[in-house]
Structure formats: structure tokens, C-alpha cells
């Protein structure tokens, strides 16, 4: 059996499943069960574009067969027409099959989840905190430009500006699948505002992109979680609030400590902190699984190693380099302004190429 025939069989079975799901989402009993309905709607949205691609391929296959029949017939006009049209039809089919193979590549089951993004100043003192703030604003502009919800969870400001550490929650369609390549160490090479000699310094900040955990992902025993409250503080550690609205959670078995102080109330900070704690515990388990898989297959693009140096922002040269795929752009100003599309698209294409090679 040709590869294309096997692919069309696979697409036909997906089309059958799509029709089955379409019927189920209209069932009143399913609609009444919110979790089942939500899961089915997620599947329905995921399968829809694949089914559309299948329909296009069937139409092009029909055109190809018709053109081939004309080419083998006796009518000279139809023969000439077939010889003109066949190359274009075959080109469309080849592109369509390639697109379908990409659509069928295995996807991370958490690609559609919201994320917690954590920015931490690394080496470089005050300049590292300022750079962490620059990265924070870069991603904020990018995410808000895509229509995603950007919500501050916790912030610890730097003494000279920027942030020592800041956590946000980002919600929207396909958020983790889009941002997951951004975890790692980001380096900046520039003359700091505090540098009087005009020398270029290298500083760093770490970005972590974590898929938000759902209740079913993590069994959290609250009896081993210590809860402390304290007054929220602003820049330089100044207390900005006379009530103890900030919350610190300490998970004894793992040693994970979470602080949240930017919510409107102690209750809201507690809920945020619980979600961050669940998310970090979930990420620990994902890290363990990824480490096992990494022994079987090395990936240049998405190692999940947040200690890896992934990107350098060189201000004197106006250059951004992603070291995983040797991607270089001289549009540093646009990228820092939130235009991350060229970088992320290049990373997605590199991952697709890796997956296609692994599944060919």
C-alpha cells in the first residue's frame, strides 16, 4: 500500500470519529455533563481542521483521476488540457499530503492549557532584574497581541527596576503549545544604564513556561502544606498593605515554596498560590517523564531544560540568536516589542521536522 493510501485511510477514520463526536455534542445528556461536554468540544475543535484537509485531498484526488483519464483518452483537446492541469494538481496534492502529515503528528496533551510564566533574574545583578522586566513586557505585548488574557500572580521588584522574580498566568487558545519553546536562560549583551564606562555587559534571566495543572493531574494533600500569611510589599520591600493578604505555601515533601501577594484578597492569593503549587508539582512529574524520553530521543528544540542557554539578545549589533536552531534575526527592536512570531514559527517548524523524521 502506498503511503498516501495509508494516510487517506487514517484520515477517513478520523472523519468517522468527527461525525460521531459532532452527534454527541448535540446530545442533551452530554451537554448536562460539563466535563464530558468540554472534553468532546475540545476533540471536536481539534479534529475539524483535519477533516477539512481530508475533504480537500479527496477533491484533489478526484481531479487528478479525471485529468489522468483525459490524458489517456482519444480526445486531443482533453489530452492537451490534462497535460496543462496535471502538474498543478499533483503539486497541490503533494503539498496537501505534507500538511496532513504535520496535522497528524503527535501533540502534547497539555498544548491547549493555560500557562504559568515565571521570570527570574539570573547573573548580572541589577541589570539582570532590569532584563527580566524587559522580557516580561516583551511577552506581555506578544500575548495580549494574540488576544490572550495576561494576569499578574506575584511580583518581587528589583531595587533598580525590573523584577527579581515575577509570575503571570496566561490564558487563551493553544497557549502552552505556542509558548513552550520559551523556557530556558535568555542572555542579554548591552551597556547597562548603570554603566558609566560604556562597557558591554552580559546578564541573564530565566523564563519558565509551565502548563497549568488540573485537579486530576495532582493529588495534593493539604495536610502537608504549611500556610503562612504576611503583609504584601511593594518596591524595595515596603509594606503597601496593613492587612496580611499575602500568602506563602510550603509543600513539605518537595520543599516547594510559593508566594502570592498581587491578588485582591487573602482568599484570592491563596487560590492563586494553590494553582501555582499544583502546577509546579505537575511540572516535576512532567520533567521526570521528559528525562526518560530524552534518553530515547534527543531533541534540539524542546528539551524542557530550563537551565539551558537558549537565546541571546545582542543590543550593540541589534541581533537576536536562538542557539537551538541557529536562528538569527537583526530585528531586535521589533522582537523586544513583542513580535516573536518569526522566532516561534522557526522553532515550531524545527520541531515538526524532527517529529516527521522520527515518524517516517
C-alpha positions as YAML, in Angstrom:
chain: A
units: angstrom
residues:
- id: 1
  name: UNK
  ca: [0.00, 0.00, 0.00]
- id: 2
  name: UNK
  ca: [1.29, 3.45, -0.90]
- id: 3
  name: UNK
  ca: [2.00, 5.91, 1.90]
- id: 4
  name: UNK
  ca: [-0.73, 8.18, 0.52]
- id: 5
  name: UNK
  ca: [-3.31, 5.37, 0.64]
- id: 6
  name: UNK
  ca: [-2.46, 4.60, 4.27]
- id: 7
  name: UNK
  ca: [-2.68, 8.31, 5.07]
- id: 8
  name: UNK
  ca: [-6.12, 8.62, 3.44]
- id: 9
  name: UNK
  ca: [-7.35, 5.59, 5.41]
- id: 10
  name: UNK
  ca: [-6.18, 7.23, 8.62]
- id: 11
  name: UNK
  ca: [-7.92, 10.47, 7.65]
- id: 12
  name: UNK
  ca: [-11.12, 8.58, 6.80]
- id: 13
  name: UNK
  ca: [-11.20, 7.02, 10.28]
- id: 14
  name: UNK
  ca: [-10.69, 10.46, 11.83]
- id: 15
  name: UNK
  ca: [-13.57, 11.78, 9.71]
- id: 16
  name: UNK
  ca: [-15.80, 9.00, 11.07]
- id: 17
  name: UNK
  ca: [-14.81, 9.90, 14.63]
- id: 18
  name: UNK
  ca: [-15.51, 13.58, 13.92]
- id: 19
  name: UNK
  ca: [-19.08, 12.77, 12.82]
- id: 20
  name: UNK
  ca: [-19.55, 10.67, 15.95]
- id: 21
  name: UNK
  ca: [-18.32, 13.49, 18.22]
- id: 22
  name: UNK
  ca: [-20.46, 16.02, 16.32]
- id: 23
  name: UNK
  ca: [-23.52, 13.91, 17.11]
- id: 24
  name: UNK
  ca: [-22.58, 13.52, 20.78]
- id: 25
  name: UNK
  ca: [-22.08, 17.25, 21.43]
- id: 26
  name: UNK
  ca: [-25.70, 17.81, 20.42]
- id: 27
  name: UNK
  ca: [-26.99, 15.23, 22.92]
- id: 28
  name: UNK
  ca: [-28.76, 16.90, 25.91]
- id: 29
  name: UNK
  ca: [-27.34, 14.27, 28.31]
- id: 30
  name: UNK
  ca: [-23.79, 15.06, 27.18]
- id: 31
  name: UNK
  ca: [-24.42, 18.82, 27.43]
- id: 32
  name: UNK
  ca: [-25.59, 18.32, 31.03]
- id: 33
  name: UNK
  ca: [-22.27, 16.65, 31.91]
- id: 34
  name: UNK
  ca: [-19.96, 19.69, 31.78]
- id: 35
  name: UNK
  ca: [-16.64, 17.83, 31.91]
- id: 36
  name: UNK
  ca: [-17.61, 15.32, 29.21]
- id: 37
  name: UNK
  ca: [-19.06, 18.09, 27.04]
- id: 38
  name: UNK
  ca: [-15.90, 20.21, 27.45]
- id: 39
  name: UNK
  ca: [-13.65, 17.25, 26.55]
- id: 40
  name: UNK
  ca: [-15.74, 16.40, 23.49]
- id: 41
  name: UNK
  ca: [-15.80, 20.01, 22.31]
- id: 42
  name: UNK
  ca: [-12.01, 20.13, 22.64]
- id: 43
  name: UNK
  ca: [-11.76, 16.98, 20.50]
- id: 44
  name: UNK
  ca: [-14.31, 18.38, 18.01]
- id: 45
  name: UNK
  ca: [-12.24, 21.56, 17.56]
- id: 46
  name: UNK
  ca: [-9.03, 19.56, 17.19]
- id: 47
  name: UNK
  ca: [-10.45, 17.16, 14.57]
- id: 48
  name: UNK
  ca: [-12.28, 19.80, 12.50]
- id: 49
  name: UNK
  ca: [-9.25, 21.16, 10.58]
- id: 50
  name: UNK
  ca: [-8.01, 17.60, 9.90]
- id: 51
  name: UNK
  ca: [-11.40, 16.65, 8.40]
- id: 52
  name: UNK
  ca: [-11.36, 19.81, 6.26]
- id: 53
  name: UNK
  ca: [-7.92, 18.80, 4.98]
- id: 54
  name: UNK
  ca: [-9.24, 15.29, 4.21]
- id: 55
  name: UNK
  ca: [-12.10, 16.76, 2.15]
- id: 56
  name: UNK
  ca: [-9.65, 18.93, 0.19]
- id: 57
  name: UNK
  ca: [-7.41, 15.96, -0.53]
- id: 58
  name: UNK
  ca: [-10.36, 13.89, -1.75]
- id: 59
  name: UNK
  ca: [-11.36, 16.70, -4.11]
- id: 60
  name: UNK
  ca: [-7.81, 16.98, -5.49]
- id: 61
  name: UNK
  ca: [-7.59, 13.18, -5.87]
- id: 62
  name: UNK
  ca: [-10.85, 13.26, -7.86]
- id: 63
  name: UNK
  ca: [-9.43, 16.00, -10.10]
- id: 64
  name: UNK
  ca: [-6.22, 14.00, -10.59]
- id: 65
  name: UNK
  ca: [-8.09, 10.85, -11.64]
- id: 66
  name: UNK
  ca: [-10.22, 12.85, -14.07]
- id: 67
  name: UNK
  ca: [-7.16, 14.54, -15.60]
- id: 68
  name: UNK
  ca: [-5.35, 11.19, -15.93]
- id: 69
  name: UNK
  ca: [-8.39, 9.70, -17.66]
- id: 70
  name: UNK
  ca: [-8.40, 12.61, -20.12]
- id: 71
  name: UNK
  ca: [-4.66, 12.20, -20.71]
- id: 72
  name: UNK
  ca: [-5.21, 8.55, -21.68]
- id: 73
  name: UNK
  ca: [-8.29, 9.25, -23.82]
- id: 74
  name: UNK
  ca: [-8.60, 9.89, -27.55]
- id: 75
  name: UNK
  ca: [-9.81, 13.50, -27.49]
- id: 76
  name: UNK
  ca: [-6.80, 15.72, -28.35]
- id: 77
  name: UNK
  ca: [-8.29, 18.81, -26.67]
- id: 78
  name: UNK
  ca: [-8.88, 16.95, -23.38]
- id: 79
  name: UNK
  ca: [-5.38, 15.46, -23.63]
- id: 80
  name: UNK
  ca: [-3.86, 18.90, -24.01]
- id: 81
  name: UNK
  ca: [-5.96, 20.25, -21.12]
- id: 82
  name: UNK
  ca: [-4.91, 17.32, -18.90]
- id: 83
  name: UNK
  ca: [-1.23, 17.86, -19.68]
- id: 84
  name: UNK
  ca: [-1.60, 21.51, -18.67]
- id: 85
  name: UNK
  ca: [-3.54, 20.84, -15.45]
- id: 86
  name: UNK
  ca: [-1.93, 17.64, -14.12]
- id: 87
  name: UNK
  ca: [1.36, 19.15, -12.85]
- id: 88
  name: UNK
  ca: [-0.53, 21.77, -10.81]
- id: 89
  name: UNK
  ca: [-2.93, 19.16, -9.40]
- id: 90
  name: UNK
  ca: [-0.05, 16.87, -8.39]
- id: 91
  name: UNK
  ca: [1.76, 19.81, -6.77]
- id: 92
  name: UNK
  ca: [-1.38, 20.67, -4.75]
- id: 93
  name: UNK
  ca: [-1.76, 17.03, -3.70]
- id: 94
  name: UNK
  ca: [1.85, 16.73, -2.55]
- id: 95
  name: UNK
  ca: [1.54, 19.93, -0.51]
- id: 96
  name: UNK
  ca: [-1.79, 18.73, 0.92]
- id: 97
  name: UNK
  ca: [-0.37, 15.35, 1.94]
- id: 98
  name: UNK
  ca: [2.61, 17.06, 3.60]
- id: 99
  name: UNK
  ca: [0.25, 19.37, 5.53]
- id: 100
  name: UNK
  ca: [-1.90, 16.39, 6.59]
- id: 101
  name: UNK
  ca: [1.16, 14.53, 7.91]
- id: 102
  name: UNK
  ca: [2.06, 17.57, 10.03]
- id: 103
  name: UNK
  ca: [-1.52, 17.77, 11.34]
- id: 104
  name: UNK
  ca: [-1.35, 14.10, 12.39]
- id: 105
  name: UNK
  ca: [1.92, 14.44, 14.30]
- id: 106
  name: UNK
  ca: [1.54, 13.56, 18.00]
- id: 107
  name: UNK
  ca: [0.67, 16.60, 20.08]
- id: 108
  name: UNK
  ca: [1.36, 17.24, 23.73]
- id: 109
  name: UNK
  ca: [-1.91, 16.69, 25.57]
- id: 110
  name: UNK
  ca: [-1.34, 19.92, 27.51]
- id: 111
  name: UNK
  ca: [-0.77, 22.15, 24.44]
- id: 112
  name: UNK
  ca: [-4.18, 23.80, 24.84]
- id: 113
  name: UNK
  ca: [-3.79, 24.59, 28.54]
- id: 114
  name: UNK
  ca: [-3.20, 27.98, 30.16]
- id: 115
  name: UNK
  ca: [0.32, 28.54, 31.48]
- id: 116
  name: UNK
  ca: [2.16, 29.99, 34.42]
- id: 117
  name: UNK
  ca: [5.11, 32.04, 33.16]
- id: 118
  name: UNK
  ca: [7.88, 32.69, 35.67]
- id: 119
  name: UNK
  ca: [10.63, 35.24, 35.05]
- id: 120
  name: UNK
  ca: [13.70, 35.25, 37.31]
- id: 121
  name: UNK
  ca: [16.76, 37.48, 37.27]
- id: 122
  name: UNK
  ca: [19.95, 35.45, 36.85]
- id: 123
  name: UNK
  ca: [23.59, 36.51, 36.75]
- id: 124
  name: UNK
  ca: [24.21, 40.22, 36.36]
- id: 125
  name: UNK
  ca: [22.83, 41.91, 39.48]
- id: 126
  name: UNK
  ca: [20.55, 44.91, 38.89]
- id: 127
  name: UNK
  ca: [20.93, 44.63, 35.11]
- id: 128
  name: UNK
  ca: [19.61, 41.04, 35.22]
- id: 129
  name: UNK
  ca: [16.49, 42.23, 37.07]
- id: 130
  name: UNK
  ca: [16.00, 45.04, 34.54]
- id: 131
  name: UNK
  ca: [16.34, 42.50, 31.70]
- id: 132
  name: UNK
  ca: [13.81, 40.18, 33.40]
- id: 133
  name: UNK
  ca: [11.43, 43.15, 33.33]
- id: 134
  name: UNK
  ca: [12.17, 43.71, 29.62]
- id: 135
  name: UNK
  ca: [11.36, 40.05, 28.89]
- id: 136
  name: UNK
  ca: [8.18, 40.31, 30.96]
- id: 137
  name: UNK
  ca: [6.98, 43.27, 28.86]
- id: 138
  name: UNK
  ca: [8.05, 41.59, 25.60]
- id: 139
  name: UNK
  ca: [5.91, 38.54, 26.32]
- id: 140
  name: UNK
  ca: [3.06, 40.65, 27.69]
- id: 141
  name: UNK
  ca: [2.84, 42.60, 24.41]
- id: 142
  name: UNK
  ca: [3.09, 39.39, 22.40]
- id: 143
  name: UNK
  ca: [0.39, 37.56, 24.37]
- id: 144
  name: UNK
  ca: [-2.01, 40.48, 24.54]
- id: 145
  name: UNK
  ca: [-1.47, 40.99, 20.80]
- id: 146
  name: UNK
  ca: [-2.73, 37.44, 20.29]
- id: 147
  name: UNK
  ca: [-5.83, 38.22, 22.34]
- id: 148
  name: UNK
  ca: [-4.76, 36.16, 25.36]
- id: 149
  name: UNK
  ca: [-5.51, 37.04, 28.96]
- id: 150
  name: UNK
  ca: [-2.41, 38.14, 30.92]
- id: 151
  name: UNK
  ca: [-2.86, 38.07, 34.70]
- id: 152
  name: UNK
  ca: [-0.26, 39.03, 37.30]
- id: 153
  name: UNK
  ca: [0.10, 36.43, 40.08]
- id: 154
  name: UNK
  ca: [3.14, 37.55, 42.08]
- id: 155
  name: UNK
  ca: [5.98, 40.05, 41.72]
- id: 156
  name: UNK
  ca: [9.21, 40.83, 43.55]
- id: 157
  name: UNK
  ca: [10.61, 44.07, 42.14]
- id: 158
  name: UNK
  ca: [14.29, 44.80, 41.65]
- id: 159
  name: UNK
  ca: [15.97, 47.63, 43.56]
- id: 160
  name: UNK
  ca: [16.96, 49.46, 40.34]
- id: 161
  name: UNK
  ca: [13.90, 48.49, 38.30]
- id: 162
  name: UNK
  ca: [12.65, 45.34, 36.63]
- id: 163
  name: UNK
  ca: [11.96, 42.23, 38.68]
- id: 164
  name: UNK
  ca: [13.95, 39.79, 40.76]
- id: 165
  name: UNK
  ca: [11.07, 37.40, 40.15]
- id: 166
  name: UNK
  ca: [7.60, 37.70, 38.63]
- id: 167
  name: UNK
  ca: [4.87, 35.16, 37.84]
- id: 168
  name: UNK
  ca: [1.91, 35.58, 35.49]
- id: 169
  name: UNK
  ca: [-0.94, 33.39, 34.29]
- id: 170
  name: UNK
  ca: [-1.66, 33.39, 30.55]
- id: 171
  name: UNK
  ca: [-4.92, 32.02, 29.20]
- id: 172
  name: UNK
  ca: [-6.09, 31.57, 25.61]
- id: 173
  name: UNK
  ca: [-6.35, 29.05, 22.80]
- id: 174
  name: UNK
  ca: [-3.23, 26.87, 22.38]
- id: 175
  name: UNK
  ca: [-1.16, 28.93, 24.83]
- id: 176
  name: UNK
  ca: [1.23, 26.24, 26.08]
- id: 177
  name: UNK
  ca: [1.70, 24.76, 22.61]
- id: 178
  name: UNK
  ca: [2.79, 28.20, 21.38]
- id: 179
  name: UNK
  ca: [4.96, 29.33, 24.30]
- id: 180
  name: UNK
  ca: [6.55, 26.03, 25.41]
- id: 181
  name: UNK
  ca: [9.76, 26.68, 23.44]
- id: 182
  name: UNK
  ca: [10.48, 29.80, 25.52]
- id: 183
  name: UNK
  ca: [11.63, 28.02, 28.70]
- id: 184
  name: UNK
  ca: [15.33, 28.45, 29.38]
- id: 185
  name: UNK
  ca: [18.06, 31.00, 30.01]
- id: 186
  name: UNK
  ca: [17.86, 34.22, 27.98]
- id: 187
  name: UNK
  ca: [21.10, 36.26, 27.79]
- id: 188
  name: UNK
  ca: [21.43, 39.96, 27.06]
- id: 189
  name: UNK
  ca: [24.57, 41.75, 25.87]
- id: 190
  name: UNK
  ca: [24.35, 45.53, 26.19]
- id: 191
  name: UNK
  ca: [25.64, 48.59, 28.04]
- id: 192
  name: UNK
  ca: [23.66, 48.78, 31.30]
- id: 193
  name: UNK
  ca: [22.08, 52.10, 32.30]
- id: 194
  name: UNK
  ca: [24.22, 51.97, 35.45]
- id: 195
  name: UNK
  ca: [27.48, 51.52, 33.46]
- id: 196
  name: UNK
  ca: [29.46, 54.78, 33.36]
- id: 197
  name: UNK
  ca: [32.35, 53.47, 31.24]
- id: 198
  name: UNK
  ca: [30.16, 52.41, 28.29]
- id: 199
  name: UNK
  ca: [31.26, 48.77, 28.51]
- id: 200
  name: UNK
  ca: [29.05, 45.95, 27.23]
- id: 201
  name: UNK
  ca: [27.96, 43.55, 29.97]
- id: 202
  name: UNK
  ca: [26.39, 40.10, 29.69]
- id: 203
  name: UNK
  ca: [23.46, 39.36, 32.00]
- id: 204
  name: UNK
  ca: [20.82, 36.65, 32.09]
- id: 205
  name: UNK
  ca: [17.26, 35.91, 33.12]
- id: 206
  name: UNK
  ca: [15.39, 32.62, 33.25]
- id: 207
  name: UNK
  ca: [11.95, 32.04, 31.75]
- id: 208
  name: UNK
  ca: [9.83, 29.04, 32.77]
- id: 209
  name: UNK
  ca: [6.61, 28.19, 30.90]
- id: 210
  name: UNK
  ca: [4.53, 25.69, 32.87]
- id: 211
  name: UNK
  ca: [1.18, 24.20, 31.79]
- id: 212
  name: UNK
  ca: [-1.41, 24.86, 34.49]
- id: 213
  name: UNK
  ca: [-2.27, 21.68, 36.39]
- id: 214
  name: UNK
  ca: [-5.85, 20.47, 36.61]
- id: 215
  name: UNK
  ca: [-7.23, 18.87, 39.77]
- id: 216
  name: UNK
  ca: [-6.99, 15.38, 38.23]
- id: 217
  name: UNK
  ca: [-3.27, 15.84, 37.45]
- id: 218
  name: UNK
  ca: [-2.08, 16.21, 41.04]
- id: 219
  name: UNK
  ca: [-3.39, 14.72, 44.26]
- id: 220
  name: UNK
  ca: [-2.48, 17.48, 46.68]
- id: 221
  name: UNK
  ca: [-2.63, 16.54, 50.37]
- id: 222
  name: UNK
  ca: [-3.25, 19.87, 52.11]
- id: 223
  name: UNK
  ca: [-2.20, 18.38, 55.45]
- id: 224
  name: UNK
  ca: [1.45, 18.55, 54.28]
- id: 225
  name: UNK
  ca: [1.12, 22.13, 53.03]
- id: 226
  name: UNK
  ca: [2.03, 24.87, 55.50]
- id: 227
  name: UNK
  ca: [0.16, 28.14, 55.03]
- id: 228
  name: UNK
  ca: [1.61, 31.47, 56.21]
- id: 229
  name: UNK
  ca: [0.22, 34.95, 55.73]
- id: 230
  name: UNK
  ca: [2.09, 38.25, 55.67]
- id: 231
  name: UNK
  ca: [1.66, 41.82, 54.54]
- id: 232
  name: UNK
  ca: [2.08, 42.44, 50.81]
- id: 233
  name: UNK
  ca: [5.10, 44.57, 49.95]
- id: 234
  name: UNK
  ca: [5.99, 46.85, 47.06]
- id: 235
  name: UNK
  ca: [9.26, 48.06, 45.58]
- id: 236
  name: UNK
  ca: [12.23, 47.86, 47.94]
- id: 237
  name: UNK
  ca: [10.29, 45.68, 50.37]
- id: 238
  name: UNK
  ca: [7.99, 48.47, 51.56]
- id: 239
  name: UNK
  ca: [4.74, 47.24, 53.05]
- id: 240
  name: UNK
  ca: [1.85, 48.55, 50.98]
- id: 241
  name: UNK
  ca: [-0.93, 46.93, 52.92]
- id: 242
  name: UNK
  ca: [-1.83, 46.85, 56.60]
- id: 243
  name: UNK
  ca: [-3.67, 43.51, 56.41]
- id: 244
  name: UNK
  ca: [-1.93, 40.17, 55.98]
- id: 245
  name: UNK
  ca: [-3.30, 39.48, 52.49]
- id: 246
  name: UNK
  ca: [-0.17, 37.84, 51.04]
- id: 247
  name: UNK
  ca: [0.09, 34.05, 51.23]
- id: 248
  name: UNK
  ca: [3.07, 31.69, 51.39]
- id: 249
  name: UNK
  ca: [2.58, 27.94, 50.90]
- id: 250
  name: UNK
  ca: [5.31, 25.43, 51.74]
- id: 251
  name: UNK
  ca: [4.93, 21.87, 50.44]
- id: 252
  name: UNK
  ca: [6.87, 19.75, 52.93]
- id: 253
  name: UNK
  ca: [7.55, 16.61, 50.79]
- id: 254
  name: UNK
  ca: [9.01, 18.53, 47.83]
- id: 255
  name: UNK
  ca: [10.28, 21.67, 49.57]
- id: 256
  name: UNK
  ca: [8.46, 23.85, 47.02]
- id: 257
  name: UNK
  ca: [7.62, 27.32, 48.37]
- id: 258
  name: UNK
  ca: [5.06, 29.53, 46.64]
- id: 259
  name: UNK
  ca: [4.24, 33.16, 47.45]
- id: 260
  name: UNK
  ca: [1.34, 35.20, 46.07]
- id: 261
  name: UNK
  ca: [0.62, 38.79, 47.04]
- id: 262
  name: UNK
  ca: [-0.86, 40.54, 43.99]
- id: 263
  name: UNK
  ca: [-4.43, 39.28, 44.33]
- id: 264
  name: UNK
  ca: [-7.22, 41.50, 45.66]
- id: 265
  name: UNK
  ca: [-7.64, 39.49, 48.86]
- id: 266
  name: UNK
  ca: [-6.03, 36.81, 51.02]
- id: 267
  name: UNK
  ca: [-8.52, 34.26, 49.65]
- id: 268
  name: UNK
  ca: [-7.62, 35.10, 46.05]
- id: 269
  name: UNK
  ca: [-3.90, 34.92, 46.83]
- id: 270
  name: UNK
  ca: [-4.44, 31.52, 48.48]
- id: 271
  name: UNK
  ca: [-6.26, 30.21, 45.38]
- id: 272
  name: UNK
  ca: [-3.50, 31.55, 43.10]
- id: 273
  name: UNK
  ca: [-0.82, 30.00, 45.33]
- id: 274
  name: UNK
  ca: [-2.57, 26.62, 45.29]
- id: 275
  name: UNK
  ca: [-2.76, 26.70, 41.50]
- id: 276
  name: UNK
  ca: [0.94, 27.59, 41.22]
- id: 277
  name: UNK
  ca: [1.85, 24.82, 43.69]
- id: 278
  name: UNK
  ca: [-0.17, 22.23, 41.77]
- id: 279
  name: UNK
  ca: [1.40, 23.45, 38.53]
- id: 280
  name: UNK
  ca: [4.96, 23.10, 39.89]
- id: 281
  name: UNK
  ca: [4.24, 19.61, 41.24]
- id: 282
  name: UNK
  ca: [2.74, 18.66, 37.88]
- id: 283
  name: UNK
  ca: [5.84, 20.04, 36.14]
- id: 284
  name: UNK
  ca: [8.11, 17.93, 38.38]
- id: 285
  name: UNK
  ca: [6.31, 14.82, 37.15]
- id: 286
  name: UNK
  ca: [6.48, 16.02, 33.54]
- id: 287
  name: UNK
  ca: [10.22, 16.70, 33.96]
- id: 288
  name: UNK
  ca: [10.70, 13.13, 35.18]
- id: 289
  name: UNK
  ca: [8.82, 11.72, 32.18]
- id: 290
  name: UNK
  ca: [10.65, 14.03, 29.76]
- id: 291
  name: UNK
  ca: [14.01, 12.90, 31.18]
- id: 292
  name: UNK
  ca: [13.06, 9.29, 30.47]
- id: 293
  name: UNK
  ca: [12.03, 10.15, 26.92]
- id: 294
  name: UNK
  ca: [15.17, 12.25, 26.37]
- id: 295
  name: UNK
  ca: [17.29, 9.14, 26.85]
- id: 296
  name: UNK
  ca: [15.49, 7.61, 23.87]
- id: 297
  name: UNK
  ca: [15.39, 10.68, 21.60]
- id: 298
  name: UNK
  ca: [17.44, 13.85, 21.74]
- id: 299
  name: UNK
  ca: [15.54, 16.97, 20.72]
- id: 300
  name: UNK
  ca: [17.29, 20.22, 19.86]
- id: 301
  name: UNK
  ca: [14.14, 22.31, 20.14]
- id: 302
  name: UNK
  ca: [12.15, 21.37, 23.24]
- id: 303
  name: UNK
  ca: [14.43, 19.74, 25.78]
- id: 304
  name: UNK
  ca: [12.45, 21.20, 28.67]
- id: 305
  name: UNK
  ca: [15.76, 22.01, 30.39]
- id: 306
  name: UNK
  ca: [15.25, 25.45, 31.92]
- id: 307
  name: UNK
  ca: [18.98, 25.73, 32.73]
- id: 308
  name: UNK
  ca: [19.90, 25.60, 29.03]
- id: 309
  name: UNK
  ca: [21.02, 28.84, 27.36]
- id: 310
  name: UNK
  ca: [18.50, 29.18, 24.54]
- id: 311
  name: UNK
  ca: [18.74, 32.75, 23.24]
- id: 312
  name: UNK
  ca: [20.97, 35.82, 23.17]
- id: 313
  name: UNK
  ca: [19.81, 39.41, 22.67]
- id: 314
  name: UNK
  ca: [22.79, 41.46, 21.45]
- id: 315
  name: UNK
  ca: [21.92, 45.17, 21.59]
- id: 316
  name: UNK
  ca: [25.10, 46.66, 20.01]
- id: 317
  name: UNK
  ca: [24.52, 44.52, 16.90]
- id: 318
  name: UNK
  ca: [20.69, 44.65, 17.05]
- id: 319
  name: UNK
  ca: [20.73, 40.87, 16.85]
- id: 320
  name: UNK
  ca: [18.72, 38.02, 18.38]
- id: 321
  name: UNK
  ca: [20.10, 34.48, 18.12]
- id: 322
  name: UNK
  ca: [18.33, 31.28, 19.13]
- id: 323
  name: UNK
  ca: [21.12, 28.79, 19.78]
- id: 324
  name: UNK
  ca: [18.99, 25.64, 19.45]
- id: 325
  name: UNK
  ca: [18.27, 26.06, 15.74]
- id: 326
  name: UNK
  ca: [20.92, 28.65, 14.76]
- id: 327
  name: UNK
  ca: [18.17, 31.18, 14.08]
- id: 328
  name: UNK
  ca: [19.39, 34.78, 13.76]
- id: 329
  name: UNK
  ca: [17.37, 37.96, 13.30]
- id: 330
  name: UNK
  ca: [18.52, 41.58, 13.22]
- id: 331
  name: UNK
  ca: [15.04, 42.81, 14.19]
- id: 332
  name: UNK
  ca: [15.88, 43.08, 17.90]
- id: 333
  name: UNK
  ca: [13.75, 46.19, 18.46]
- id: 334
  name: UNK
  ca: [10.67, 44.55, 16.92]
- id: 335
  name: UNK
  ca: [11.21, 41.32, 18.86]
- id: 336
  name: UNK
  ca: [11.62, 43.14, 22.18]
- id: 337
  name: UNK
  ca: [8.43, 44.99, 21.24]
- id: 338
  name: UNK
  ca: [6.56, 41.68, 21.20]
- id: 339
  name: UNK
  ca: [6.96, 40.50, 17.59]
- id: 340
  name: UNK
  ca: [8.03, 36.95, 18.44]
- id: 341
  name: UNK
  ca: [6.21, 35.34, 15.51]
- id: 342
  name: UNK
  ca: [9.32, 34.74, 13.30]
- id: 343
  name: UNK
  ca: [11.25, 33.17, 16.20]
- id: 344
  name: UNK
  ca: [8.46, 30.90, 17.44]
- id: 345
  name: UNK
  ca: [7.44, 29.86, 13.91]
- id: 346
  name: UNK
  ca: [11.05, 28.84, 13.19]
- id: 347
  name: UNK
  ca: [11.11, 26.75, 16.38]
- id: 348
  name: UNK
  ca: [7.77, 25.11, 15.54]
- id: 349
  name: UNK
  ca: [9.00, 24.22, 12.05]
- id: 350
  name: UNK
  ca: [12.19, 22.72, 13.50]
- id: 351
  name: UNK
  ca: [10.16, 20.60, 15.92]
- id: 352
  name: UNK
  ca: [7.85, 19.45, 13.11]
- id: 353
  name: UNK
  ca: [10.87, 18.42, 11.04]
- id: 354
  name: UNK
  ca: [12.22, 16.41, 13.99]
- id: 355
  name: UNK
  ca: [8.87, 14.69, 14.54]
- id: 356
  name: UNK
  ca: [8.39, 13.93, 10.84]
- id: 357
  name: UNK
  ca: [11.87, 12.37, 10.71]
- id: 358
  name: UNK
  ca: [11.09, 10.29, 13.81]
- id: 359
  name: UNK
  ca: [7.76, 9.04, 12.39]
- id: 360
  name: UNK
  ca: [8.80, 8.50, 8.77]
...
